Amino acid sequence: MLECSDGSFYTGWSVNPKKRTVIHNTGQGARYTRMHRPVRLVYVEELPDRSSAQKREQQIKTLKHTQKENLIDQARLDLEDYWKRTPGCCDQDIHIAPDAINDDMIGKS
């Protein structure tokens, strides 16, 4: 889940949430996030497969804003630990050329 500059939340799924966050911040992501940049990653769930991730995405999208805030607070994933556990990318170090973006990076099938 991303928190947008206006405090709203954007929920999606990705095989690489860190890269996906960068893509959103470069204006290559969803239309909604292009209008509400910058965004920051505030919540991640690791699920076993694409189908499970898409189902969970739909569940989260039905939650009210305060329920999403509670979800973030309850799980309070230590994002610093997440960044450390997934080497090879961080929001300050990665630069992605627009022509290098593919459907797997942005969660499209």
Secondary structure, DSSP 8 states (H G I E B T S, - for coil): -EEETTS-EE----S-HHHHHHHHHTT-S-HHHHHS-SEEE------SSHHHHHHHHHHHHTS-HHHHHHHHHHH---HHHHHHHSTT--TTT----GGG--HHHHT--
